[in-house]
Amino acid sequence: MWEVVQPLDHASIYREFLNTRGEGMHHILVETSHRDYETMIAEATAKGCPPLMEGNWNGTDFAYLDTEGPLRMVLEIFRRPPGFTRAPPDYHYPHAPDAMPL
């Protein structure tokens, strides 16, 4: 799954990246359900990669870690609430997975 982020206005880590580096890969998200979220943030911070931004969206906590030095991009981690289920997509392109030609 790819996420396309277009900063429209206001200051943000996305706008800063676009202004300083141009278009390109900003961050990658890693599934981290097997690790404790706060521990990961503390370990990253201790290694010189503190959060650039943290937040919560629809019950999911997330953090963008400052890993541009070692990884050349930002690393995103998250913690979903218990019982989380992903909402179905609004649409599929070019077709729904069950309608794929054989």
C-alpha positions in Angstrom: 0.0 0.0 0.0 1.3 3.4 -0.9 0.3 6.7 0.7 0.6 9.9 -1.3 0.9 13.0 0.8 0.4 16.4 -0.7 1.1 19.3 1.7 -1.3 22.0 0.7 -0.4 24.8 3.1 0.9 25.5 6.6 4.1 24.2 8.1 4.5 20.5 8.4 7.2 17.8 8.2 5.9 17.0 4.7 6.2 20.7 3.5 9.7 21.0 5.1 10.8 17.8 3.2 9.4 19.1 -0.1 11.0 22.5 0.4 14.5 21.2 1.3 14.7 17.9 -0.7 12.1 18.1 -3.4 9.7 15.3 -4.4 10.6 11.8 -3.3 10.2 9.2 -0.6 9.5 10.9 2.7 8.8 8.0 5.1 8.2 4.3 5.4 5.8 2.7 7.9 6.8 -0.5 9.7 4.4 -2.9 11.4 5.5 -2.9 15.1 2.7 -4.8 16.9 5.3 -7.2 18.4 7.1 -4.3 20.2 6.0 -1.9 22.9 5.3 1.5 21.3 6.8 3.7 24.1 9.9 1.5 24.3 10.5 1.9 20.6 10.3 5.7 20.9 12.6 5.7 23.9 15.1 3.4 22.2 15.1 5.5 19.0 15.5 8.7 21.0 18.4 7.2 22.9 20.1 6.4 19.6 19.7 10.0 18.3 16.5 9.4 16.3 13.8 11.2 18.4 10.2 11.7 17.1 9.8 14.5 14.5 6.0 14.4 15.0 3.6 12.3 17.0 -0.1 12.1 17.0 -3.3 10.0 17.1 -5.7 9.4 14.2 -8.9 7.5 14.8 -7.5 5.8 17.9 -4.1 4.9 16.3 -1.0 6.4 17.9 1.8 7.2 15.4 5.2 8.7 15.5 7.6 9.8 12.7 11.2 9.1 13.9 14.1 11.3 12.8 16.0 8.5 10.9 17.0 10.6 7.9 20.6 10.4 8.9 21.0 6.6 9.1 18.1 5.6 6.8 18.0 8.6 4.4 14.2 8.8 5.1 11.8 9.0 8.0 10.6 5.9 9.8 7.0 5.8 11.0 5.8 3.6 13.8 2.3 3.1 15.1 0.1 1.5 17.8 -3.4 0.5 16.9 -6.1 0.2 19.5 -7.3 -3.3 20.6 -9.8 -4.9 18.2 -8.7 -2.6 15.4 -10.1 -3.6 12.0 -9.1 -1.7 8.8 -12.0 0.0 7.0 -12.7 -1.2 3.5 -11.3 1.0 0.8 -13.5 3.5 -1.0 -12.4 1.9 -4.3 -9.8 -0.3 -5.9 -7.6 0.5 -8.9 -7.7 -0.9 -11.5 -10.2 -3.4 -10.1 -11.1 -5.2 -6.9 -8.8 -8.0 -5.8 -11.5 -10.6 -6.2 -12.1 -9.4 -9.8 -8.5 -9.9 -10.9 -8.2 -11.7 -14.3 -6.6 -15.2 -14.1 
